[in-house]
Amino acid sequence: MRTIALDAMGGDLAPQATVKGALLAASEYPVRITLVGRRSVLEPILGKGHPNIGIHDCSEVIEADDQPVQAVRQKRDSSMVKGFGMVKDGRAGAIVSAGNTGAFLAGGLLILGRVKGIDRPALTVVLPGYGRGPFLLLDVGANTDARAKNLVDFAVMGSIYAEKVMGVDSPRIALLNIGVEESKGTEQVKLAYGLLKISGLNFVGNVEARHVFDGPADVIVSDGFVGNVLLKAIEGVAATLFSMIKDELKSDLRSKAGALVLKPYLKRVAAHLDYSEYGGAPILGLSAPCIKCHGSSDAKAIKNGIGVALKSIEARVPEQVSGALTGQERDS
């Protein structure tokens, strides 16, 4: 049975949400979960617990406003750092956290290290597609600038994750750009376009931001600056749109009556956009599966994040990435 280290102190709703999420996961998945955190805080929440859940005691917590690298280096007895240590020592096959994203990325790099051949890992997010399954967007913040080689590496890693973890056959890869023409974009994006055409991946060209949800690709690649801006814009538009609809449906008696009719349909739309359904965002390119859950993750999101970590272990994603890059080197 696989073991996953869960940063039980990380996240806005921790430790209640993390412990409850672990209980849900242990009841649903064939997995052992180690809650990494303050035992005195975790035991009362865990109660009678579950035979497949244990606690690894530590005294410190990396806070949301801590400086990432400094926190990882100085808070050596924190739940996040100790969780990474368990993975490095082989006591866990993956780590899941809803804590400080920068510290999580720094910890992965400093403690676990990168897959051989990967210069820069990528923070990946799973987004819902319209009329189809979800798709991957990477990078969404780990690298504010990226060279053509990095973008090709992101495409390789995203393709492997989409195929092995999400079950997509021959994932379609696209570059996020300001136009679909090969001549559009920055010099690095244009160089990446040429490299992807001869990469052996199922590369389908450029995609504009307005079409990412229409289904042109299963994996959409960008540098972290552009990807993060797109992600934050999506989150903001979705939140504003739902607020506007809610206000309009409460504006008068006729609208309130209509709201009763629309309520089940709106709930279905909201469920389709619910980040907790997708569990967490893998940081691809590190030597072991590292799953970053949303900071406000509830128990359901934590449970699903553990599920994503388990799939990543079973699919041997880091090893698959290493093998793909080794094959590329032999071919070049």
SEDRENVO-845494 format. One line per 3 residues: number of its first residue (from 1); for each residue x, y, z of N, C-alpha, C, CB. Coordinates in steps of 0.05 Angstrom, whole numbers. Each point is the difference from the previous one (the first is absolute). Glycine has a CB too. Layout:
NUM	X/Y/Z/X/Y/Z/X/Y/Z/X/Y/Z ~ ...
This chain:
1	17/-24/0/-17/24/0/18/25/0/-37/-25/25 ~ 30/44/-42/15/25/-2/-3/18/24/-4/-3/-49 ~ 25/18/56/-2/19/22/3/29/-11/19/-35/32
4	-36/53/-23/1/28/-8/3/17/24/-29/-10/-40 ~ 47/29/39/4/20/21/-18/24/-5/48/-15/7 ~ -64/21/13/-19/23/-2/8/22/19/-37/-31/-13
7	43/54/2/7/24/17/-26/8/14/38/16/-32 ~ -42/-26/56/-26/3/13/-4/28/11/3/-47/12 ~ 18/63/-11/-2/27/11/-2/22/-22/26/-16/40
10	-24/8/-65/0/19/-22/-27/5/-11/45/-14/-11 ~ -52/40/6/-26/6/-12/-17/18/18/2/-43/-24 ~ -20/57/12/-17/19/15/-18/-14/20/1/30/-39
13	-10/-55/32/-19/-14/16/13/-23/16/-35/11/-33 ~ 62/-11/33/14/-21/16/0/8/30/30/-10/-40 ~ -28/-10/57/3/-29/-6/-26/-16/-2/43/4/23
16	-66/9/-18/-25/-14/0/-5/-13/-28/-18/31/36 ~ 21/-15/-57/-6/-9/-27/20/-22/-8/-19/45/-12 ~ 44/-42/19/20/-20/-9/-5/-27/14/33/37/-8
19	-39/-36/33/-5/-25/15/-25/-14/-10/23/19/41 ~ -44/-3/-45/-25/-12/-10/4/-10/-29/-27/31/30 ~ 42/-16/-46/6/-10/-27/16/-26/1/0/47/-16
22	18/-49/34/16/-25/3/-19/-23/7/41/26/14 ~ -59/-21/4/-20/-22/8/-16/-8/-24/-2/18/47 ~ -7/1/-63/-16/-7/-24/17/-16/-19/-27/41/6
25	52/-33/-10/18/-14/-19/6/-28/9/19/44/-13 ~ -13/-47/39/7/-27/11/-24/-19/-3/33/22/32 ~ -57/-11/-31/-24/-17/-3/-6/-7/-29/-18/21/41
28	29/-6/-59/-6/-4/-29/22/-12/-16/-30/39/4 ~ 55/-33/3/23/-8/-16/17/-21/15/0/45/-23 ~ 14/-63/9/19/-18/12/26/14/6/-22/-39/-23
31	23/55/44/23/17/5/4/3/30/-9/24/-43 ~ 35/-21/51/7/8/27/6/30/-1/18/-46/12 ~ -28/61/8/4/28/1/14/8/26/-41/8/-28
34	63/7/26/13/10/24/-6/30/2/37/-35/-4 ~ -51/42/25/-6/28/6/26/12/13/-50/-9/6 ~ 61/29/-20/24/12/11/-7/27/12/29/-23/-35
37	-25/24/62/-8/24/14/1/-3/30/-30/11/-38 ~ 19/8/52/1/-1/29/-19/-21/11/13/49/1 ~ -1/-69/12/-17/-23/10/-21/10/19/39/-30/-6
40	-32/49/24/-19/10/20/-24/13/-13/38/6/32 ~ -35/5/-56/-22/12/-14/-16/-20/-17/26/43/-1 ~ -11/-62/-11/-13/-18/-19/-15/-23/14/37/11/-31
43	-27/-21/53/-13/-23/13/-29/5/8/44/-14/16 ~ -50/37/-4/-29/5/8/-18/1/-25/16/25/40 ~ -6/-15/-63/-17/1/-24/-3/-27/-12/15/47/-8
46	7/-63/9/0/-27/-12/-18/-19/16/46/8/-17 ~ -48/-4/43/-18/-17/16/9/-29/-1/-38/31/-8 ~ 19/-49/3/6/-29/-2/17/-6/-24/-42/-10/24
49	42/28/-43/18/-2/-23/-7/-22/-19/34/18/28 ~ -14/-28/-42/-3/-21/-20/26/-16/1/-31/28/-30 ~ 30/-55/26/25/-16/2/21/8/-20/-28/-36/17
52	20/49/-39/20/7/-20/9/29/2/-21/-34/-30 ~ 15/47/52/9/28/4/18/1/25/-43/18/-22 ~ 66/-6/18/18/5/22/8/29/2/17/-46/-6
55	-2/53/27/8/27/4/31/1/3/-44/11/23 ~ 56/8/-37/29/6/4/2/27/13/13/-28/-41 ~ -5/28/66/-1/25/16/22/19/-9/-18/-26/38
58	11/52/-38/20/21/-5/-10/25/14/14/-20/-45 ~ 4/39/48/-6/23/18/-7/26/-15/29/-22/33 ~ -22/24/-59/-2/25/-14/-20/-1/-23/47/10/13
61	-55/14/-22/-18/2/-23/10/23/-18/-40/-17/28 ~ 41/11/-54/6/22/-19/-25/15/-6/38/-27/-20 ~ -38/52/26/-24/17/-3/-3/10/-29/3/13/48
64	-27/-3/-54/-5/9/-28/17/24/-8/-46/-16/6 ~ 54/32/14/15/25/-7/30/-4/5/-40/27/12 ~ 49/-51/-6/29/-5/4/14/2/-27/-9/-29/39
67	34/38/-39/17/0/-24/7/-28/-7/18/46/11 ~ -24/-56/-35/2/-28/-7/27/-13/7/-33/9/-35 ~ 54/0/22/26/-13/4/10/2/29/11/10/-48
70	-15/13/59/9/5/28/-15/-19/19/10/48/-11 ~ -37/-51/6/-16/-17/17/9/-29/-2/-39/31/-5 ~ 44/-40/-19/9/-28/-3/26/-5/13/-24/-2/-43
73	43/21/42/26/-3/11/0/3/31/19/16/-43 ~ -36/1/53/1/6/29/-20/-16/16/15/45/-12 ~ -38/-51/0/-20/-16/15/2/-30/-7/-31/40/1
76	53/-51/9/7/-28/-7/-19/-20/13/47/14/-6 ~ -60/-5/28/-19/-18/13/-29/7/-6/34/-6/37 ~ -38/18/-61/-27/7/-8/-13/-24/-13/13/48/-7
79	-40/-48/6/-15/-22/-12/7/-4/-30/-37/9/33 ~ 41/13/-47/6/-3/-29/28/-11/-4/-30/39/-9 ~ 50/-29/23/27/-9/-4/3/-29/9/17/46/7
82	-30/-53/16/1/-28/9/-14/-19/-20/1/17/48 ~ -22/-7/-60/-14/-16/-21/18/-6/-23/-43/20/14 ~ 57/1/-24/20/-4/-21/21/-20/8/-9/47/-17
85	18/-45/42/20/-18/11/-9/-29/-1/17/37/29 ~ -42/-42/-23/-11/-27/-1/1/-11/-29/-30/11/39 ~ 24/6/-58/1/-9/-28/29/-5/-8/-41/26/-11
88	59/-9/18/29/-3/-7/11/-26/12/5/50/-2 ~ -13/-56/27/10/-24/14/-14/-26/-9/11/30/39 ~ -31/-27/-55/-14/-24/-10/-23/-10/19/42/-12/-22
91	-48/28/43/-22/-7/18/-27/7/-12/31/6/39 ~ -31/10/-60/-25/7/-13/6/2/-30/-18/25/41 ~ -2/-30/-58/4/1/-28/-7/26/-13/-8/-48/0
94	-6/65/15/-9/26/-10/-7/18/24/-18/-21/-43 ~ 16/47/37/-8/19/20/-23/17/-10/47/1/19 ~ -66/6/-2/-23/17/-6/-1/23/20/-26/-40/-20
97	22/64/10/-1/23/17/-19/22/-11/47/-10/16 ~ -61/23/2/-16/24/-8/13/25/11/-42/-27/-1 ~ 68/25/9/14/22/12/12/20/-20/9/-30/38
100	10/45/-28/14/21/-15/11/-12/-27/12/24/44 ~ -22/-13/-66/8/-11/-26/30/4/-6/-47/8/-17 ~ 57/15/22/28/6/-4/18/-18/16/-12/47/-10
103	5/-51/35/15/-18/17/-1/-29/-9/-8/31/38 ~ -16/-39/-48/-3/-27/-10/18/-5/-24/-48/0/17 ~ 49/20/-35/17/-3/-23/30/1/8/-36/22/-28
106	43/-4/46/27/1/10/9/-25/14/-5/49/5 ~ -13/-60/11/5/-25/15/5/-23/-19/-27/17/38 ~ 10/-18/-59/3/-21/-20/27/1/-14/-49/0/-6
109	57/24/-1/26/4/-14/24/-5/19/-22/33/-30 ~ 21/-22/54/23/-2/18/3/-27/13/-6/48/9 ~ -17/-61/-3/2/-26/15/-2/-24/-19/-21/23/39
112	3/-22/-58/-4/-23/-18/17/2/-25/-46/-5/17 ~ 48/29/-29/15/3/-24/-17/-5/-25/41/-12/25 ~ -29/18/-48/-14/-3/-26/5/-27/-13/4/49/-6
115	-22/-56/-12/5/-23/-17/24/7/-18/-49/-13/0 ~ 66/-6/-5/24/4/-17/-9/9/-28/26/-34/27 ~ -15/56/-36/-7/10/-27/-20/23/1/9/-44/-17
118	-21/49/40/-20/22/4/15/23/13/-40/-32/3 ~ 41/55/-17/12/24/12/-18/13/20/26/6/-41 ~ -52/-6/34/-20/15/17/-25/-17/3/19/45/-14
121	-28/-50/39/-26/-13/3/-23/19/-7/20/-30/36 ~ -43/19/-40/-23/17/-7/-24/-5/18/15/0/-48 ~ -27/21/57/-25/-2/16/-23/-3/-20/19/28/38
124	-34/-49/-34/-21/-8/-19/-27/3/13/31/-31/-23 ~ -51/39/8/-28/1/10/-18/-15/-19/9/44/23 ~ -29/-57/-12/-20/-14/-15/-25/18/-2/18/-46/14
127	-27/52/-38/-23/18/-4/-22/-15/-15/30/40/0 ~ -55/-33/6/-23/-13/-14/-3/9/-29/-22/-4/44 ~ 19/-14/-62/-6/7/-28/-30/1/-4/43/-21/-15
130	-52/36/-5/-28/2/-6/-8/-22/-19/1/50/7 ~ -19/-68/1/-10/-21/-17/20/-23/-3/-26/34/-24 ~ 46/-35/41/20/-21/-1/13/-3/27/8/8/-49
133	12/-24/51/14/-4/25/18/24/7/-2/-49/-7 ~ 15/47/30/18/22/9/26/0/-17/-19/-3/46 ~ 33/26/-44/25/3/-14/21/11/19/-23/6/-44
136	49/-9/36/22/10/16/10/27/-10/13/-47/11 ~ -6/64/7/13/25/-7/26/1/16/-44/24/-10 ~ 67/-21/-3/25/3/13/20/16/-17/-8/-44/23
139	23/60/-10/5/5/28/-19/23/9/49/-15/-4 ~ -57/15/29/-18/21/10/13/15/23/-39/-27/-14 ~ 66/28/15/12/17/20/27/-7/10/-45/8/13
142	55/-32/-20/26/-7/10/23/15/-14/-19/-45/11 ~ 15/52/-36/20/13/-16/-11/24/-15/24/-44/-6 ~ -17/68/15/-12/23/-13/12/5/-27/-7/20/45
145	29/-32/-51/12/1/-27/9/-28/-7/15/49/7 ~ -17/-56/-33/8/-26/-8/12/0/-28/-37/-19/29 ~ 57/3/-33/12/-3/-26/-15/-21/-16/45/13/19
148	-39/-15/-44/-14/-19/-18/3/-28/10/8/30/-38 ~ 16/-38/48/4/-27/10/-18/-5/24/47/1/-16 ~ -50/19/33/-18/-4/23/-28/-5/-9/29/29/28
151	-39/-14/-47/-27/-4/-10/-4/-28/-12/-3/49/-9 ~ 23/-59/-5/-1/-27/-11/0/-20/23/24/15/-42 ~ -8/-11/62/0/-18/24/-28/0/13/49/9/7
154	-61/15/-5/-27/1/12/-19/-16/-16/9/46/18 ~ -7/-45/-45/-17/-15/-17/3/-30/4/2/37/-34 ~ 23/-46/36/6/-28/5/-12/-10/26/43/5/-26
157	-39/11/47/-10/-8/26/-30/1/1/41/18/21 ~ -53/2/-33/-29/2/-1/-13/-23/-16/4/49/4 ~ 9/-56/-25/-10/-22/-17/0/-26/16/16/23/-41
160	6/-28/55/2/-25/17/-21/0/22/49/-2/-10 ~ -52/25/23/-20/1/22/-28/-4/-10/30/31/25 ~ -37/-18/-48/-27/-2/-11/-6/-29/-8/3/47/-16
163	18/-61/5/-5/-27/-9/0/-20/24/22/12/-43 ~ -2/-10/60/3/-20/21/-18/4/24/46/-5/-15 ~ -52/30/22/-17/5/24/-29/6/-8/41/18/23
166	-45/-2/-44/-27/8/-8/-13/-18/-20/14/46/10 ~ 2/-65/-21/-11/-20/-19/-6/11/-27/-18/-22/39 ~ 32/42/-49/-5/12/-26/19/-14/-21/-14/44/21
169	2/-56/-41/16/-13/-21/12/21/-19/-29/-40/3 ~ 55/39/-8/14/18/-18/-8/29/5/2/-37/-34 ~ 4/48/58/-8/27/7/8/21/-21/3/-14/48
172	-21/31/-54/6/22/-19/13/23/15/-39/-13/-29 ~ 62/23/19/16/20/12/-3/26/-15/33/-34/17 ~ -37/56/-3/-2/27/-13/17/20/15/-46/-11/-18
175	56/31/4/14/22/12/-20/24/4/44/-15/-21 ~ -45/26/45/-16/23/4/13/24/-13/-17/-18/44 ~ 2/33/-61/12/21/-16/-20/22/-6/32/-33/-20
178	-23/54/8/-18/22/-7/-13/-3/-28/29/30/28 ~ -22/-52/-41/-12/-6/-26/6/-29/-7/4/48/-15 ~ -18/-59/-4/4/-28/-7/23/-3/-21/-48/-9/10
181	56/30/-22/21/-1/-21/27/-8/12/-25/34/-27 ~ 41/-49/13/26/-9/9/18/24/5/-6/-43/-25 ~ 2/65/11/18/23/2/-7/18/24/5/-2/-49
184	-26/-4/64/-8/17/22/16/-7/26/-46/4/-20 ~ 47/15/38/11/-4/26/29/9/4/-30/-38/2 ~ 40/34/22/28/8/6/19/-19/-15/-14/17/45
187	39/-9/-45/21/-16/-13/1/-29/12/26/42/-11 ~ -28/-43/37/2/-26/13/-24/-18/-7/26/21/37 ~ -50/-9/-39/-24/-15/-7/2/-10/-29/-27/27/33
190	38/-10/-51/3/-8/-28/20/-22/-3/-12/47/-14 ~ 34/-45/30/19/-22/0/-12/-26/10/37/34/7 ~ -53/-32/15/-13/-23/11/-19/-13/-20/4/20/46
193	-18/-3/-61/-18/-10/-21/15/-19/-19/-28/43/4 ~ 51/-33/-14/16/-16/-18/9/-26/12/14/42/-22 ~ -5/-41/47/9/-24/14/-22/-20/5/36/27/21
196	-60/-17/-14/-22/-18/5/-10/-13/-25/-13/29/38 ~ 16/-16/-61/-8/-13/-25/15/-25/-6/-12/45/-17 ~ 37/-46/26/17/-24/-6/5/-17/25/21/27/-36
199	-37/-22/57/4/-13/26/-11/-29/1/-1/45/21 ~ -17/-51/-39/-14/-26/2/-25/1/18/44/-22/-7 ~ -48/44/20/-25/4/16/-23/7/-19/27/16/39
202	-51/-19/-29/-24/6/-16/-5/31/2/-20/-47/8 ~ 38/62/-22/-1/29/1/-20/10/-20/48/2/15 ~ -68/15/-5/-21/10/-18/3/30/-6/-30/-35/18
205	52/48/-9/5/28/-6/-6/19/23/-10/-12/-47 ~ 5/37/39/-6/21/20/-30/1/7/39/26/-18 ~ -45/-16/42/-27/5/8/-2/27/13/-9/-50/6
208	-11/65/-12/-4/26/14/-15/-4/26/-1/24/-44 ~ 4/-6/62/-12/-2/27/-30/-3/-1/37/27/18 ~ -50/-14/-37/-30/-1/-1/-10/-28/-8/0/48/-12
211	17/-65/2/-8/-27/-10/9/-23/18/0/19/-46 ~ 13/-13/68/12/-22/16/-21/-20/10/37/31/13 ~ -62/-21/-8/-21/-17/10/-16/-14/-22/-3/30/39
214	8/-24/-64/-15/-11/-22/8/-28/-8/-6/46/-16 ~ 28/-55/26/8/-27/-6/21/-4/-21/-43/-11/14 ~ 60/31/-20/20/-4/-21/23/-17/9/-13/44/-18
217	17/-47/44/24/-15/10/-6/-12/27/30/30/-26 ~ -15/-51/33/-2/-12/26/22/11/19/-19/-42/-21 ~ 40/53/9/22/12/16/7/27/-13/18/-46/14
220	-19/67/1/6/27/-10/25/10/15/-49/9/-12 ~ 69/-1/-4/26/7/11/5/30/-2/17/-46/-13 ~ -6/57/35/8/29/0/22/3/20/-47/15/-14
223	59/9/15/18/6/22/-17/7/25/36/17/-32 ~ -24/-17/55/-15/4/25/-13/27/3/31/-32/20 ~ -19/52/-32/-12/27/2/-27/1/-15/46/20/3
226	-45/-28/-28/-25/0/-17/-20/-19/12/27/13/-41 ~ -18/-37/48/-19/-20/11/-13/9/25/28/-35/-20 ~ -13/48/38/-12/10/25/-20/22/-5/42/-13/24
229	-35/32/-42/-19/21/-7/-26/-11/-11/39/31/-10 ~ -37/-51/-8/-24/-12/-11/-16/-14/22/23/-7/-43 ~ -10/-7/61/-14/-15/21/-14/20/19/34/-37/-3
232	-21/58/11/-12/20/18/-23/14/-14/44/6/24 ~ -41/-1/-50/-22/13/-15/-25/-18/-1/34/25/-27 ~ -29/-51/23/-22/-19/-1/-14/-1/27/24/-27/-34
235	-9/26/56/-12/-1/26/-16/25/6/38/-28/16 ~ -27/52/-24/-14/25/4/-26/3/-16/44/20/10 ~ -43/-28/-35/-24/2/-17/-21/-19/10/29/12/-40
238	-22/-36/47/-19/-20/10/-14/10/26/27/-37/-20 ~ -11/48/38/-11/10/25/-19/24/-4/41/-16/24 ~ -32/34/-42/-16/24/-6/-26/-8/-14/41/28/-3
241	-39/-46/-16/-24/-8/-15/-21/-13/18/29/-7/-40 ~ -20/-11/58/-19/-12/18/-12/20/20/26/-43/-4 ~ -11/63/12/-11/21/18/-20/16/-15/43/2/25
244	-38/5/-50/-20/15/-16/-25/-15/-4/38/22/-24 ~ -36/-48/18/-24/-17/-4/-16/-1/26/24/-27/-36 ~ -9/23/58/-14/-2/26/-15/26/6/36/-32/16
247	-23/55/-21/-13/25/6/-25/4/-17/44/20/13 ~ -42/-27/-39/-23/3/-18/-23/-18/7/32/13/-36 ~ -26/-37/45/-21/-19/8/-14/8/26/26/-36/-24
250	-14/55/39/-13/9/24/-12/28/-3/32/-28/26 ~ -32/39/-50/-7/28/-4/-30/6/3/39/2/-30 ~ -56/-21/24/-29/4/3/-14/-27/3/2/43/-28
253	-29/-42/31/-15/-25/5/1/-19/-24/-30/26/31 ~ 28/-15/-55/0/-17/-24/28/-13/-3/-34/30/-22 ~ 55/-16/29/27/-11/-2/3/-22/21/18/43/-17
256	-29/-39/41/2/-20/21/-15/-25/-7/4/36/34 ~ -27/-33/-48/-15/-23/-9/17/-15/-21/-44/23/10 ~ 56/-8/-28/16/-13/-20/24/-14/12/-14/34/-33
259	25/-23/55/23/-12/13/-6/-28/10/15/46/13 ~ -40/-50/-4/-7/-27/9/1/-20/-22/-29/21/35 ~ 22/-12/-59/1/-18/-23/29/-5/-8/-45/17/-16
262	61/4/16/28/-2/-9/19/-13/20/-9/40/-27 ~ 1/-40/53/18/-8/21/14/-27/-5/-29/24/30 ~ 15/-46/-38/15/-25/-4/20/1/-23/-40/-23/17
265	33/39/-38/18/3/-23/25/16/8/-39/-3/-32 ~ 35/24/48/23/16/8/18/-16/19/-28/42/-4 ~ 16/-59/20/16/-17/18/17/-19/-17/-35/3/35
268	25/-13/-57/15/-18/-17/23/14/-13/-41/-26/-9 ~ 37/52/1/21/16/-11/22/5/21/-33/22/-33 ~ 24/-15/57/19/6/21/17/-25/7/-32/34/19
271	18/-58/-19/15/-25/5/21/-5/-21/-41/-18/23 ~ 34/24/-48/19/-4/-22/24/17/3/-38/-11/-30 ~ 35/35/42/23/18/4/13/-3/27/-23/32/-30
274	14/-51/47/10/-3/27/29/-11/0/-47/-7/16 ~ 66/23/-7/28/-9/0/4/-25/17/14/47/-7 ~ -31/-51/28/4/-22/18/-4/-27/-14/-15/29/37
277	1/-29/-60/-3/-25/-15/26/-10/-11/-47/15/-11 ~ 66/3/5/24/-7/-13/23/-5/20/-14/26/-40 ~ 9/-21/66/19/-7/20/23/19/4/-12/-46/-9
280	31/46/-9/23/17/3/16/3/-25/1/-14/47 ~ 18/32/-46/17/6/-23/27/-14/3/-23/44/-7 ~ 30/-62/-11/27/-13/3/22/19/-8/-21/-44/-9
283	43/43/23/24/14/-9/17/-20/-15/0/32/39 ~ -1/-30/-66/14/-20/-17/29/7/-4/-44/-9/-22 ~ 61/-11/22/28/4/-4/16/-5/25/-11/33/-34
286	-2/-37/57/14/-8/24/3/-30/2/-18/41/23 ~ 37/-50/-7/7/-28/1/-21/-19/13/47/15/1 ~ -68/-3/10/-22/-16/12/-26/16/-3/32/-22/33
289	-55/9/-33/-25/15/-2/-5/19/22/-18/-39/-24 ~ 14/64/17/-6/21/20/-26/14/-9/50/7/10 ~ -71/-9/6/-26/10/-7/-7/24/17/-14/-46/-14
292	10/69/1/-6/25/14/-30/5/-2/46/19/-10 ~ -60/-21/32/-29/6/1/-4/30/4/-9/-46/19 ~ -15/55/-27/-7/28/3/1/8/30/-29/-3/-41
295	37/28/46/3/9/28/-25/-3/16/34/31/-16 ~ -57/-28/3/-26/-1/15/-13/-28/-3/-6/49/-7 ~ 22/-69/3/-11/-27/-4/-15/-10/24/38/-10/-30
298	-61/-1/24/-16/-13/21/7/-30/1/-38/34/-6 ~ 24/-49/22/6/-29/4/-2/-15/-27/-16/3/47 ~ -4/4/-63/-4/-14/-26/24/5/-18/-50/5/5
301	59/20/-6/23/6/-17/25/-14/9/-20/45/-10 ~ 24/-46/37/24/-15/11/-2/-29/-7/3/33/37 ~ -27/-45/-34/-4/-28/-8/8/-5/-29/-37/-4/34
304	27/22/-51/5/-4/-29/30/6/-6/-47/13/-10 ~ 59/5/25/29/4/-4/16/-25/7/-7/49/10 ~ -1/-63/11/13/-25/7/-5/-20/-22/-6/9/49
307	-17/-9/-61/-6/-18/-22/18/5/-24/-47/-3/16 ~ 51/29/-22/18/7/-22/29/-9/6/-30/40/-11 ~ 38/-36/36/27/-9/8/3/-30/-4/3/38/33
310	-23/-53/-25/1/-29/-3/2/-9/-29/-27/-4/42 ~ 11/17/-59/2/-6/-29/27/7/-11/-49/8/-4 ~ 61/14/13/26/8/-9/22/-20/8/-15/48/2
313	13/-59/22/19/-20/9/-3/-25/-17/-1/18/47 ~ -24/-27/-50/-4/-25/-15/7/3/-29/-37/-11/31 ~ 34/35/-43/8/4/-28/29/5/-3/-45/19/-8
316	60/-15/30/29/5/0/6/24/-18/9/-50/8 ~ -22/72/-3/2/23/-17/29/11/-2/-47/11/12 ~ 62/-8/10/27/10/-3/18/-18/-17/-5/22/44
319	1/-48/-40/16/-20/-15/-8/1/-30/4/-29/41 ~ -30/33/-46/-9/2/-28/12/24/-13/-43/-24/12 ~ 44/47/3/12/24/-11/30/-4/-6/-34/28/25
322	48/-40/-6/28/-5/-4/5/-18/-24/7/4/49 ~ -23/-25/-52/3/-18/-23/-6/14/-26/-13/-37/29 ~ -7/55/-30/-7/14/-24/23/19/-8/-49/-3/11
325	61/16/8/22/19/-5/25/-15/-9/-19/32/33 ~ 24/-55/-22/23/-16/-8/-4/-9/-29/7/-15/48 ~ -32/8/-55/-6/-8/-27/5/23/-20/-33/-33/17
328	25/57/-8/4/23/-17/29/5/-5/-42/20/17 ~ 59/-23/4/28/5/-2/13/-20/-20/1/18/47 ~ -11/-43/-46/11/-20/-18/-7/6/-29/-3/-34/36
331	-22/45/-40/-10/6/-26/13/25/-12/-43/-21/12 ~ 53/39/5/11/26/-10/29/-2/-9/-32/23/30
